[in-house]
Amino acid sequence: MLPTQAESVIKSIIREIGQECAAHGEIVPETLVAFMVKAVVLDPSNGFNTDRTLTKSDVQKLVKLCVNRLLDSKNPSLDTIKMQVYFDMNYTSREEFLEEHHRVIESRLSSVSREITDSRACAREELESLYRKIVSYVLLRSGLGSPTDIKIVREATAALQSVFPQTELGTFLTLSKKDKECQLKELTMIVTGIRLFNRDCGKGGEGIDDLPAILQEAIPATTQHVDSQLEAVQDQAYRYTAVLEKAAKSPLVGQELQPYMLREALYNVRQCEIFLQVILPVFIALSNLWTSFQDETVLISVLSNLTTHLEPFLGAHDLFFPEKVMQALLDGVTVKTDVCRIKEHIEDRVNVADFKKLEWLFPETTANFDKLLIQYRGFCAYTFATTDGLLLPGNPSIGILKYKDKYYTFNTRDAAYSFAENPENYIDIIREKAKKNAELIQLLELHQQFETLIQYSQMKEVDRRYIKPITKCETGTQTDTHLLPPTIVRSYEWNEWELRRKAIKLANLRRKVTHSMQTDHSHMRRENCSQVYPLKTVGTQSLRAGSSRVPRPQVYVAGLRGGQTKATRGVKVNLTRAVDET
């Protein structure tokens, strides 16, 4: 089946289940119906195979099972699932809520802002109307008084005129649309500051609520209400835990008490306890903030409303276990708080030497120890797996087991040793239990094991809450003195006089004679050359030119060619002229 077809079939099933519930007088949100469909299909006891396409009979069976579970008003498990869906749909972080609140304010002011920025006022009446609109915009954006109250308008107008007189409207109209919007926001902050200052001085502040006083009253009152509700839920959880412990030790008592419903009641109150603890830190943070009082006031009303709407989801378990029944069941049983259970085994610690392949974390050797994301919300995994779903708080002082990048705590040292022998076995048991009780998926934070059931709002929190531990150990590092080769310029000189000295030295070389020589070691190795200045042509001139010359000797030998005789006879003839003849 194509993904689009499968999605269409799921939507039709959800719509049919919602119509069936509405026919019985129960209006069920689609988110709750979708969660219930997945929970019913995931439960192996219902016989659905997720690897094959659902037949018509499977769809009818699925619709019937979901309708029956959604209409069972006396089931604590259904109350827990409803609580989880309601909280997930309505709770957001403080930053996300305030961002949405500011976005709504911007959307409401967009029309007024557009009238101001798009105005092309020229006449006097138009400019006065534009100035009144700016005053209304400042009041609406600041939220300090109504723009219809004449006293508040007069005070705001006077404050605005002190920093932005009406004569500046001409310059304002020449600005771009973006610059106009920025100036409007800046004027709002300035006028707001002036009015708050005047209120503090007792010279103004008409229509401004005393937000600090309101918060001082609202925060303690709401926190006290949350604390009382949290204390009641924790007390109920401690009592249910004590009865389940008693049932675990005595099988006969367990059969009489219907432990299945008692466990679901425990899951119900534990889930409410977790949600109330999520809400409570927000109020603690609110008490430390003295800025943005309007945002805090709105946030208080939302969180208070959210806390009030959690109460109806706690009614089912009271029907099964009223006060008289609980008193009889608690006969001879000591009710222990989570803190008392942790103190009982605070000295029992895991011996790391007993485990060669497993890593244990302790407070004194691990940073971020108290911020680690513990599996199963910090409940003991071994106890939950071996006692058919009993929730007991784990004790981190015993040691936190790190297994496959996940962290587990245990309520006793023996439980830690038993779980460490075969962790995969107990993890599989818990996974199977969660399939039978769908509310455990969110209660124990098993979304990673059941990715199809994780909510979008929780997917954003998974990576943000995951903090890795930092264990202490002895380490050593070595750093090279010079990572890069030195880039020292030897010819660099910072002294100006040294540069002048070198320039003079180079100039003096023109007057020097260069000599070169060649040795045996340098012979025929390289070409040598030298440069010299050529010698100047020197001449002298006298007043009289004089010269002297002697006769050139001219002596000839005749008869060398021979003659008629065999012997050669030469005759020497001297033709040199006399000296006095020259």
PAPA-114906 format. One line per 4 residues: number of its first residue (from 1); their letters; for each residue z, x, y of C-alpha. Coordinates in steps of 0.02 Angstrom, whole numbers. Example, Ala and Ser with C-alpha at 12.3 -4.5 7.8 and 13.67 -1.06 7.14 Angstrom:
PAPA-114906
1) as) 390/615/-225  357/684/-53
END
This chain:
PAPA-114906
1) mlpt) 0/0/0  -46/65/171  96/102/293  39/-37/410
5) qaes) 37/-162/267  210/-107/207  278/-125/383  205/-299/396
9) viks) 284/-350/231  455/-284/285  445/-378/450  401/-539/359
13) iire) 549/-515/241  667/-484/387  599/-638/477  620/-747/322
17) igqe) 801/-688/296  841/-722/478  769/-898/465  869/-933/306
21) caah) 1030/-878/390  990/-981/545  964/-1133/434  1144/-1112/374
25) geiv) 1207/-1098/553  1223/-908/561  1121/-813/691  1098/-635/627
29) petl) 1018/-493/730  861/-416/658  944/-244/658  1082/-307/544
33) vafm) 955/-392/430  853/-232/418  1008/-131/375  1058/-258/242
37) vkav) 884/-255/164  891/-67/146  1069/-74/78  1024/-203/-54
41) vldp) 869/-107/-109  969/55/-115  1106/-19/-228  1056/27/-408
45) sngf) 1148/-124/-479  1018/-239/-400  876/-162/-502  751/-124/-364
49) ntdr) 633/22/-388  583/103/-224  438/196/-305  334/40/-340
53) tltk) 272/-106/-237  384/-260/-232  317/-411/-323  334/-591/-263
57) sdvq) 485/-617/-376  563/-457/-310  543/-518/-132  623/-685/-174
61) klvk) 767/-596/-261  788/-479/-113  791/-623/12  919/-717/-92
65) lcvn) 1036/-567/-111  1027/-524/75  1060/-704/130  1209/-718/13
69) rlld) 1285/-557/79  1253/-602/261  1332/-773/241  1487/-707/152
73) sknp) 1610/-722/296  1760/-666/191  1693/-494/144  1768/-341/232
77) sldt) 1613/-241/184  1502/-358/285  1622/-345/433  1611/-156/425
81) ikmq) 1422/-158/424  1418/-282/569  1539/-171/664  1430/-18/634
85) vyfd) 1271/-106/689  1354/-180/844  1429/-13/897  1267/80/866
89) mnyt) 1166/-44/971  1289/-52/1116  1372/119/1131  1288/260/1224
93) sree) 1353/421/1297  1419/424/1473  1269/522/1538  1142/405/1457
97) flee) 1229/249/1521  1244/313/1700  1063/371/1695  1010/195/1645
101) hhrv) 1124/121/1779  1044/230/1913  870/186/1850  910/1/1870
105) iesr) 969/31/2049  808/126/2089  702/-16/2020  795/-144/2125
109) lssv) 773/-41/2283  590/-3/2251  526/-157/2344  634/-121/2499
113) srei) 585/62/2495  401/17/2481  410/-98/2634  483/45/2736
117) tdsr) 367/184/2678  209/76/2690  250/9/2863  126/38/3004
121) acar) 235/-30/3143  173/-8/3321  244/-147/3429  423/-148/3488
125) eele) 471/-298/3381  395/-216/3226  492/-54/3257  656/-150/3276
129) slyr) 621/-244/3114  584/-79/3025  749/-4/3087  845/-155/3021
133) kivs) 761/-131/2852  817/50/2850  996/-5/2885  986/-132/2741
137) yvll) 915/1/2626  1058/120/2668  1188/-15/2629  1104/-69/2468
141) rsgl) 1085/108/2404  1262/161/2448  1338/1/2377  1473/4/2511
145) gspt) 1468/-173/2578  1346/-318/2588  1195/-308/2705  1226/-491/2753
149) diki) 1399/-457/2829  1377/-435/3016  1528/-318/3034  1466/-203/2897
153) vrea) 1289/-203/2969  1353/-158/3143  1457/-14/3075  1314/53/2970
157) taal) 1193/37/3117  1309/136/3230  1329/273/3100  1139/280/3074
161) qsvf) 1103/288/3262  1216/440/3279  1102/543/3166  938/445/3171
165) pqte) 911/351/3334  775/219/3345  671/334/3455  640/444/3301
169) lgtf) 544/307/3212  379/373/3280  407/542/3198  466/456/3038
173) ltls) 305/353/3026  197/511/3033  277/581/2875  202/567/2701
177) kkdk) 266/436/2580  362/564/2478  444/640/2632  493/466/2693
181) ecql) 580/429/2527  674/595/2534  730/563/2713  791/388/2668
185) kelt) 900/459/2529  967/593/2644  1006/465/2780  1098/359/2650
189) mivt) 1211/505/2603  1246/550/2785  1288/370/2836  1395/348/2680
193) girl) 1492/507/2723  1518/449/2902  1582/279/2848  1700/356/2719
197) fnrd) 1766/475/2850  1793/333/2973  1883/234/2838  1999/380/2804
201) cgkg) 2035/395/2991  2069/209/3004  1924/179/3123  1803/91/3007
205) gegi) 1756/73/2825  1729/-114/2828  1689/-183/2655  1725/-19/2561
209) ddlp) 1834/-48/2407  1980/66/2368  1898/137/2212  2031/269/2176
213) ailq) 2165/134/2174  2057/23/2063  2030/164/1939  2214/211/1940
217) eaip) 2255/36/1884  2107/5/1769  2109/168/1670  2292/163/1613
221) attq) 2281/-23/1573  2124/-3/1468  2187/156/1385  2350/71/1339
225) hvds) 2253/-72/1261  2146/49/1159  2300/148/1107  2391/-8/1046
229) qlea) 2239/-67/949  2213/107/876  2395/116/823  2383/-53/736
233) vqdq) 2224/-2/645  2297/165/590  2455/82/527  2349/-38/424
237) ayry) 2248/108/356  2406/201/305  2472/48/213  2309/16/120
241) tavl) 2301/200/72  2478/193/2  2438/39/-103  2278/118/-169
245) ekaa) 2374/274/-216  2494/165/-312  2350/77/-398  2270/243/-444
249) kspl) 2426/298/-535  2452/131/-624  2295/52/-701  2384/-114/-732
253) vgqe) 2431/-131/-549  2252/-88/-502  2183/-233/-604  2302/-356/-522
257) lqpy) 2265/-300/-344  2076/-311/-354  2057/-134/-287  1873/-161/-247
261) mlre) 1914/-277/-104  2062/-169/-53  1950/-16/-39  1826/-113/67
265) alyn) 1970/-165/180  2019/18/196  1840/63/242  1843/-75/372
269) vrqc) 1999/-15/464  1951/168/450  1782/131/530  1866/37/672
273) eifl) 1987/184/694  1840/304/711  1753/196/841  1913/176/943
277) qvil) 1939/364/939  1761/386/1004  1799/268/1149  1970/343/1189
281) pvfi) 1909/518/1241  1797/435/1368  1949/361/1455  2037/529/1452
285) alsn) 1887/605/1539  1884/464/1664  2062/501/1718  2010/677/1769
289) lwts) 1864/623/1876  1883/576/2058  1701/569/2104  1569/436/2076
293) fqde) 1701/300/2076  1576/159/2069  1495/230/1912  1665/248/1830
297) tvli) 1712/69/1873  1554/2/1792  1580/114/1641  1759/53/1619
301) svls) 1703/-127/1613  1571/-89/1482  1690/10/1370  1826/-121/1389
305) nltt) 1703/-256/1339  1648/-150/1191  1828/-129/1133  1862/-315/1146
309) hlep) 1709/-358/1041  1769/-245/899  1918/-357/864  1821/-501/780
313) flga) 1758/-380/647  1937/-352/581  1973/-529/524  1914/-533/343
317) hdlf) 2042/-414/267  2186/-510/347  2138/-661/242  2157/-564/80
321) fpek) 2310/-462/128  2425/-558/246  2592/-486/296  2689/-568/153
325) vmqa) 2571/-501/22  2575/-327/98  2764/-324/101  2769/-365/-84
329) lldg) 2639/-232/-124  2729/-100/-21  2892/-127/-112  2955/45/-165
333) vtvk) 2811/135/-81  2828/258/64  2696/234/198  2638/404/260
337) tdvc) 2538/443/415  2391/563/413  2497/692/506  2636/681/376
341) rike) 2511/708/235  2442/863/320  2616/936/351  2663/916/166
345) hied) 2533/1045/112  2515/1150/268  2582/1307/179  2468/1288/25
349) rvnv) 2316/1395/56  2167/1444/-48  2166/1622/-113  1997/1694/-67
353) adfk) 2009/1825/-205  1993/1686/-334  1816/1648/-277  1681/1780/-277
357) klew) 1528/1674/-236  1604/1545/-118  1652/1567/64  1815/1497/136
361) lfpe) 1851/1481/321  2024/1491/402  2085/1463/581  2137/1643/614
365) ttan) 1973/1720/553  1846/1594/618  1796/1550/795  1746/1369/830
369) fdkl) 1856/1322/683  1912/1157/759  1734/1111/811  1651/1123/640
373) liqy) 1560/968/578  1661/928/422  1577/825/287  1637/647/250
377) rgfc) 1721/633/422  1855/756/367  1914/655/215  1950/743/50
381) aytf) 1790/745/-52  1878/777/-218  2002/634/-198  1867/512/-147
385) attd) 1760/558/-298  1897/557/-430  2002/407/-374  1861/282/-359
389) glll) 1842/292/-170  2016/330/-99  2008/401/77  2137/538/110
393) pgnp) 2125/653/261  2081/833/224  2191/977/281  2089/1116/364
397) sigi) 2238/1235/355  2215/1244/166  2043/1315/196  1871/1247/234
401) lkyk) 1742/1272/97  1569/1323/156  1441/1265/27  1255/1262/65
405) dkyy) 1288/1271/253  1403/1118/245  1592/1115/266  1720/1023/158
409) tfnt) 1909/997/177  2037/943/47  2209/864/51  2287/985/-76
413) rdaa) 2258/1160/-141  2226/1094/-318  2093/975/-253  2006/1120/-166
417) ysfa) 2004/1224/-326  1941/1079/-431  1801/1037/-309  1748/1220/-297
421) enpe) 1720/1230/-485  1573/1109/-477  1532/1048/-300  1366/968/-347
425) nyid) 1449/853/-472  1569/778/-345  1434/768/-210  1326/666/-330
429) iire) 1472/550/-370  1503/517/-186  1318/484/-159  1316/355/-298
433) kakk) 1471/270/-228  1387/259/-58  1239/171/-138  1355/34/-200
437) nael) 1449/20/-34  1321/34/105  1454/42/241  1506/214/175
441) iqll) 1342/289/236  1396/281/417  1583/290/384  1565/457/294
445) elhq) 1412/514/394  1293/523/246  1137/495/349  1057/659/298
449) qfet) 1065/605/116  995/433/159  871/472/297  794/299/295
453) liqy) 958/224/357  993/340/503  990/258/673  885/328/814
457) sqmk) 1034/348/929  1124/451/796  974/562/759  991/635/934
461) evdr) 1172/680/900  1148/769/732  1083/935/799  1191/929/955
465) ryik) 1355/913/859  1315/1047/731  1411/1205/775  1406/1360/666
469) pitk) 1566/1457/634  1591/1633/697  1689/1737/571  1776/1898/623
473) cetg) 1721/2060/541  1709/2246/579  1535/2296/635  1457/2447/715
477) tqtd) 1301/2469/820  1206/2620/882  1103/2623/1039  980/2759/1084
481) thll) 1015/2848/1247  836/2829/1307  736/2690/1224  579/2734/1323
485) ppti) 506/2908/1357  559/2980/1525  438/2956/1669  500/3094/1783
489) vrsy) 371/3153/1911  408/3337/1932  301/3352/2087  396/3216/2181
493) ewne) 487/3274/2336  597/3165/2443  624/3298/2576  495/3290/2715
497) welr) 522/3472/2763  488/3529/2586  321/3438/2592  279/3526/2755
501) rkai) 323/3695/2679  202/3663/2535  64/3611/2655  85/3771/2755
505) klan) 81/3873/2595  -83/3793/2543  -157/3826/2716  -110/4010/2706
509) lrrk) -208/4034/2546  -370/4031/2644  -324/4201/2714  -285/4279/2546
513) vths) -398/4374/2425  -405/4310/2249  -403/4438/2109  -444/4407/1929
517) mqtd) -434/4514/1774  -468/4501/1590  -361/4569/1450  -386/4595/1266
521) hshm) -293/4434/1228  -397/4328/1344  -566/4409/1305  -700/4282/1258
525) rren) -575/4141/1256  -614/4053/1416  -723/4069/1567  -641/4146/1717
529) csqv) -704/4128/1891  -644/4182/2059  -694/4140/2234  -702/4261/2377
533) yplk) -759/4250/2553  -922/4354/2583  -913/4509/2693  -965/4490/2870
537) tvgt) -1124/4580/2934  -1066/4710/3060  -1183/4797/3182  -1173/4911/3337
541) qslr) -1290/4934/3483  -1308/5092/3593  -1397/5121/3760  -1531/5244/3689
545) agss) -1619/5244/3526  -1649/5419/3455  -1712/5489/3291  -1768/5654/3212
549) rvpr) -1891/5696/3071  -1951/5854/2980  -2124/5879/2903  -2149/5806/2735
553) pqvy) -2189/5934/2604  -2369/5918/2536  -2407/6043/2395  -2558/6015/2279
557) vagl) -2614/6106/2122  -2805/6121/2099  -2898/6156/1937  -2787/6054/1820
561) rggq) -2936/5962/1747  -3006/6122/1677  -3175/6199/1698  -3311/6292/1602
565) tkat) -3186/6409/1523  -3062/6364/1389  -2910/6425/1483  -2849/6318/1627
569) rgvk) -2817/6405/1789  -2726/6313/1924  -2730/6353/2108  -2579/6302/2214
573) vnlt) -2624/6238/2386  -2485/6209/2517  -2541/6083/2648  -2368/6061/2730
577) ravd) -2381/6062/2919  -2275/6173/3025  -2118/6106/3108  -2179/6134/3280
581) et) -2335/6034/3245  -2244/5875/3208
END
